[in-house]
Amino acid sequence: MYTATSNNTTILSGWRKKLVFSIIWLGVFKKLLVTFKRPTLIFKAINHIREFRNKHSIYKTFPKIAVVDRRVFFNCNVNGWPSNYFYRSMLIESRKGLEMPISNLENIKMVQIAFTKKCPLNCEHCFEGPVLNKKDTLTLEQHKQIVKKLQDAGVSMIEFGGGDPMTRINDLVEILNSARKTADFWVYTSGFNFTEENARRLKKAGLTGVSIGLDHYLSEKHNAFRRNQKAFDWALEAAKNAKNAKLVITATICVTKEFCSMENLFNYVKFAQTIGASFVQILEPRAAGNYEGKDVLLNSQQIQIMKDFFIDVNTNPVHADLPIVDYPGYFQRKNKCAGAGNHYLYIDTDGYINSCPFCRNKKTFFLDENHEESIESLKTEGCDLPNI
Ligand code: SF4
């Protein structure tokens, strides 16, 4: 058993984590009982939920969980508990297991909205590089409609990216204020404009967490990558303000060939712990945006380092106090891509549906009626990483 507290976040493992999971399972059972009533259906639904969990966890469990502001989080891309909408994904999986009809949009668990083209940076790896700082085409009203349409379909995890959404802080606050409280909302930012006041405004309006782009634990390396001398200070200031506002913090890094060593990854996660991060999200560089046509993909040895690190840092009791590491590439190789209309959608800066920020297979405008067909074709096309 281990309990580690770093200011606003407590990482639980061992029996404390098991106790929390027992309570959550009890809640799942109650929901299933109310929804399906018949024991045979409930039994089948539970089996399907278990299968789903086994596919998306390490050794069929989540070794650590984070507690922030009296809510529990076991992945930075999954709803926190408790909340009325926490059980939604499980109910959707149950319905699938019971072969009940479900629309493509209902099946989506998380949506990332590229909220704006504006950003004061031009990072080495930016996937929006080609459109950065062009004129925004979506109005505030359209953004509200996008969020409403997602919430009408029950999507309960909505993330605002960009560009940097903090360049449109007033619009962001207005959208959060007008949205129903049926989703967790997150912001992806470099830390720009994430002042103490803005952090508090966002929290008050209903923001759950912030993913801060932090690409090195050394300021000079991060600033070089972000091509701005203030970038490291912004990121740290944002973390401090997010922590004080009781927001969940994820430190997100693009792990380049140059960075990818066990030593660097552990130094990074230890540094993330000092700034109050509950999660570290490790992403692989893709040849898109500013990296288009460049030889940036990690090789097989580097992927192996990422996998070994991911398993060790999350399961070894020696590291029980460190932030939880999320590595979407691990599950993308183990299962199939969770993006590409399967559980995740990307809505680009013009409001069009895509597989993800990297696989730009632009489909229809999200506010149009024919999104079901678009999602279907994303699912067919897929969006796979090289299987190494
Ligand atoms: S902060 Fe994000 S949107 Fe802005 S340039 Fe960097 S990667 Fe692109």
Boltz pocket constraint, residues with backbone or C-beta under 6 A from the ligand:
constraints:
  - pocket:
      binder: B
      contacts: [[A, 118], [A, 119], [A, 120], [A, 121], [A, 122], [A, 123], [A, 125], [A, 126], [A, 127], [A, 128], [A, 129], [A, 132], [A, 162], [A, 163], [A, 164], [A, 189], [A, 190], [A, 213]]
      max_distance: 6.0
